Amino acid sequence: MILELEGIYKDYMQGKMVVPVLKDIHLSVEEGEYVAIMGPSGSGKTTLMNLIGCLDVPTRGTYRLLGKDVSRAGEAQMAQIRNRWIGFVFQQFNLLPKLTALDNVALPLLYGGVGRGERRERAKAALEKVGLGDRLDFRPNQLSGGQCRRVAIARAIVGNPKLLLADEPTGALDSKSGEQVMDLFRQLNQEGSTIVMITHEREIAEHAGTLYHIRDGVLQGSAGKGGAHE
């Protein structure tokens, strides 16, 4: 099992008032699974993604990642977990504009203490995997939106993470570029990557093997695409 959420609640304070965002979330994702979590704006899906990605901690409940309880991890521990185990594809590309595609992809390896030669080799291999082997020295402003997204995916997979998280992976892309990105995700999953994807688009969510719906902070599960149950 890659991750297990048990009785997860997340509340925020608004002045003196407690605002519940996530309510009694239960979710298990096995190794090699491709999961989509679909919900409208304000449903709690981004908060859930932040918890799964160890960018935040729950108010109550237990989160186990690779069998390790990370529910109350401190900031330094969470940073280490993210760098070792999790690859992120953010809705915004979050590429550094002054760096080449190669250097953007190599950045997580730099933070992980990998030597320069190995960083460059692994970054090059990741870019070749996403079809950008001929764009190593291009900066983000020299690339299309779809190419920037693929650079972001290469950066997410360069460290061979146990879990790949994608937040609205086709956001702001034209339909052709979006299809190319989803084809890439399908390929990565077929090669063994565990993927959890957040989206508000049913057409995108249905690329996953398992589809969950979240609304008003409540997660409804599905045994497969389309049908949901409590």
Rosetta blueprint (number, residue, H / E / L):
1 M L
2 I L
3 L E
4 E E
5 L E
6 E E
7 G E
8 I E
9 Y E
10 K E
11 D E
12 Y E
13 M E
14 Q E
15 G L
16 K L
17 M E
18 V E
19 V E
20 P E
21 V E
22 L E
23 K E
24 D E
25 I E
26 H E
27 L E
28 S E
29 V E
30 E L
31 E L
32 G L
33 E L
34 Y E
35 V E
36 A E
37 I E
38 M E
39 G L
40 P L
41 S L
42 G L
43 S L
44 G L
45 K H
46 T H
47 T H
48 L H
49 M H
50 N H
51 L H
52 I H
53 G L
54 C L
55 L L
56 D L
57 V L
58 P L
59 T L
60 R E
61 G E
62 T E
63 Y E
64 R E
65 L E
66 L L
67 G L
68 K E
69 D E
70 V L
71 S L
72 R L
73 A L
74 G L
75 E H
76 A H
77 Q H
78 M H
79 A H
80 Q H
81 I H
82 R H
83 N H
84 R H
85 W H
86 I E
87 G E
88 F E
89 V E
90 F L
91 Q L
92 Q L
93 F L
94 N L
95 L L
96 L L
97 P L
98 K L
99 L L
100 T L
101 A H
102 L H
103 D H
104 N H
105 V H
106 A H
107 L H
108 P H
109 L H
110 L H
111 Y H
112 G L
113 G L
114 V L
115 G L
116 R H
117 G H
118 E H
119 R H
120 R H
121 E H
122 R H
123 A H
124 K H
125 A H
126 A H
127 L H
128 E H
129 K H
130 V L
131 G L
132 L L
133 G L
134 D L
135 R L
136 L L
137 D L
138 F L
139 R L
140 P H
141 N H
142 Q H
143 L L
144 S L
145 G H
146 G H
147 Q H
148 C H
149 R H
150 R H
151 V H
152 A H
153 I H
154 A H
155 R H
156 A H
157 I H
158 V L
159 G L
160 N L
161 P L
162 K L
163 L E
164 L E
165 L E
166 A E
167 D E
168 E L
169 P L
170 T L
171 G L
172 A L
173 L L
174 D L
175 S H
176 K H
177 S H
178 G H
179 E H
180 Q H
181 V H
182 M H
183 D H
184 L H
185 F H
186 R H
187 Q H
188 L H
189 N H
190 Q H
191 E L
192 G L
193 S L
194 T L
195 I E
196 V E
197 M E
198 I E
199 T E
200 H L
201 E L
202 R H
203 E H
204 I H
205 A H
206 E L
207 H L
208 A L
209 G L
210 T E
211 L E
212 Y E
213 H E
214 I E
215 R E
216 D L
217 G L
218 V E
219 L E
220 Q E
221 G E
222 S L
223 A L
224 G L
225 K L
226 G L
227 G L
228 A L
229 H E
230 E L
